[in-house]
Amino acid sequence: MLLFSALLPPSRVVESLRTHLDPLREEVPEPRWAPPAQWHITLGFYGEDDPEARVEWLGKALAGRSAPTLRLQGAGTFSRVLYLGVYSEGLTELAAAAGAEEERPYLPHLTVARTAGDVPAELPRRLSGFVSEPWTAVEAVLMRSDRTGEGTRYSVVARFPLEVRQAGAGPA
């Protein structure tokens, strides 16, 4: 079991992306396309960790944090991963509070596929025009990842509300 914190896109964004990806998934089946139930934006990765201790730690780390407004836009690749970019003010700070890895810069993204070798250049090019509607992430979640005979299964361990502030309102 591995643990990580994440933001989950709302169902309307998932449906819009699924509708956009379906023709490409049928035409180019080679990548291992991530199922919509696994789509998320990672904040921090904790590896094998004690869930109860991580829930307590995250509850303190995220208390009073602002809910970011996000959108998915553009596409890219790294290390055999095809992803959509995530744009938001305050997301990097939220990820840092959630323990984003310090050894490398935080790259907010939503993984849509993995490949055995290099990602074919046509895939990010064909996804580059996708732009989701914006949404406000009103909660972060602690997720667990379990390997099963059918593949990896994600499940929510705990939910952490984020502060939704009126436009122009400063910190509470």
MORALIN-V312438 format. One record per pair of residues at least 24 apart in sequence whose ideal C-beta (glycine too) atoms are under 8 Angstrom apart, sorted by sequence separation. I is the first residue (numbers start at 0). GAP is how many residues later the second one is. D is the distance in whole Angstrom. If there is no record, write none. Layout:
I_GAP_D, I_GAP_D
This chain:
65_24_6, 84_24_6, 85_24_6, 137_24_6, 13_25_6, 83_25_7, 136_25_6, 67_26_6, 82_26_4, 83_26_5, 137_26_6, 82_27_6, 65_28_7, 82_28_5, 83_28_6, 135_28_6, 40_29_7, 64_29_6, 77_29_7, 81_29_7, 82_29_6, 8_30_6, 80_30_5, 81_30_5, 7_31_8, 8_31_8, 81_31_4, 7_32_5, 8_32_8, 61_32_8, 64_32_6, 80_32_7, 81_32_7, 6_33_7, 7_33_8, 75_33_7, 80_33_6, 81_33_7, 5_34_4, 6_34_4, 79_34_6, 80_34_8, 5_35_6, 61_35_6, 79_35_5, 5_36_5, 6_36_7, 60_36_5, 61_36_6, 79_36_7, 4_37_7, 5_37_6, 60_37_6, 79_37_7, 81_37_5, 3_38_5, 4_38_4, 60_38_7, 71_38_6, 79_38_7, 80_38_7, 3_39_8, 4_39_5, 79_39_7, 3_40_6, 57_40_7, 3_41_5, 4_41_8, 76_41_8, 81_41_5, 2_42_8, 3_42_6, 76_42_4, 81_42_6, 97_42_7, 1_43_8, 2_43_4, 83_43_7, 1_44_8, 2_44_7, 1_45_6, 2_45_8, 40_45_5, 81_45_7, 1_46_6, 2_46_5, 76_46_8, 83_46_6, 93_46_7, 0_47_7, 76_47_6, 2_48_6, 74_48_7, 75_48_6, 74_49_4, 0_50_8, 40_50_8, 74_50_8, 2_51_6, 30_51_6, 42_51_6, 43_51_6, 74_51_8, 42_52_5, 74_52_4, 4_53_6, 41_53_8, 45_53_7, 73_53_8, 74_53_5, 43_54_4, 73_54_5, 16_55_7, 42_55_4, 43_55_4, 74_55_7, 42_56_8, 43_56_5, 44_56_7, 73_56_8, 42_57_6, 43_57_8, 72_57_7, 73_57_8, 71_58_7, 72_58_5, 12_59_7, 71_59_7, 72_59_7, 70_60_7, 71_60_4, 6_61_8, 8_61_8, 70_61_5, 70_62_7, 6_63_7, 8_63_7, 70_63_4, 69_64_7, 70_64_8, 68_65_5, 69_65_6, 68_66_7, 69_66_8, 16_67_7, 40_67_6, 68_67_5, 69_67_6, 40_68_7, 67_68_7, 68_68_8, 93_68_8, 40_69_6, 66_69_5, 67_69_6, 39_70_7, 66_70_6, 38_71_6, 66_71_5, 38_72_8, 66_72_8, 38_73_7, 64_75_8, 33_77_6, 33_78_6, 61_78_6, 32_79_7, 33_79_6, 32_80_5, 33_80_7, 31_81_6, 30_82_4, 31_82_5, 57_82_8, 30_83_6, 31_83_7, 30_84_5, 57_84_6, 29_85_7, 54_87_6, 30_88_7, 53_88_6, 29_90_8, 20_91_6, 50_91_7, 27_92_7, 30_92_7, 4_93_5, 50_93_7, 4_94_7, 27_94_8, 67_94_8, 16_95_8, 27_95_7, 66_95_4, 40_96_8, 65_96_6, 66_96_6, 42_97_6, 64_97_5, 65_97_5, 66_97_5, 61_98_5, 64_98_6, 65_98_8, 66_98_8, 23_99_7, 58_99_8, 63_99_6, 65_99_6, 57_100_7, 61_100_7, 8_101_7, 39_101_8, 58_101_6, 23_102_6, 54_102_7, 57_102_6, 23_103_7, 39_103_7, 53_103_8, 54_103_5, 65_105_8, 20_106_8, 50_106_5, 19_107_8, 50_107_8, 63_107_8, 63_108_7, 19_110_5, 16_113_7, 37_114_7, 39_114_7, 16_115_7, 15_116_6, 37_116_5, 15_117_7, 36_117_7, 12_119_5, 12_120_7, 11_121_7, 12_122_6, 8_123_8, 11_123_8, 9_125_5, 8_126_7, 7_129_8, 6_130_4, 6_132_8, 6_133_6, 7_133_6, 5_134_7, 6_134_8, 4_135_6, 5_135_6, 4_136_7, 4_137_5, 5_137_5, 3_138_8, 4_138_7, 2_139_6, 3_139_5, 2_140_7, 2_141_6, 3_141_7, 1_142_7, 2_142_8, 0_143_5, 1_143_4, 0_144_7, 0_145_6, 2_154_7, 4_155_8
